[in-house]
Amino acid sequence: MKKGIIIAVALLMVFSLTTTCFAQDMGKKLTRGLANILTGWVEIPKNIYDTSVEDNVLSGLTVGLVKGVGMAIVRTGAGVYETVTFPFPIPEDFAPVLEPEFIFSE
């Protein structure tokens, strides 16, 4: 009995690691949407840091903060949109609404 359960779990793990041939599908869209909902707020410190490195700390704390808040709203909104519409192939072929599709993809 235990051997059967162990074999079944091992087979389930192997089959769950396989992927489809499509670049995008509804599962990827749902995952992307949920990830963007949960990590949308990370745009704020990310943009503060990026702007500080590109310009200076004062710009990072002002311009970077504003850009971060704006992008956090956009990324979270895109995540909600993709989560709600994940069963439907819109945009065409489940393409991402935002680029980069995840905040840490750059």
C-alpha angles and dihedrals in degrees: 000000000000091000090053092052092047091050092047092050091047092050091047090053092049093049092046090057094060118097134205124251093247121101092218132020138163093271091055090047092052092047091048091049094050092045092052092048091052097041102035091104090060087075089077100062091033093057092043089054095043093049091046091053094045097044120359141298095269091054089047092054093047113024093027091051092052092046090047095051090048093049092045089058092046095047094046091047091050088050092053091047093050093045093051095044099038096118092057124073094233121160091037114284093002091289116178118265092213132043120245089036092211126035093238096046097095 
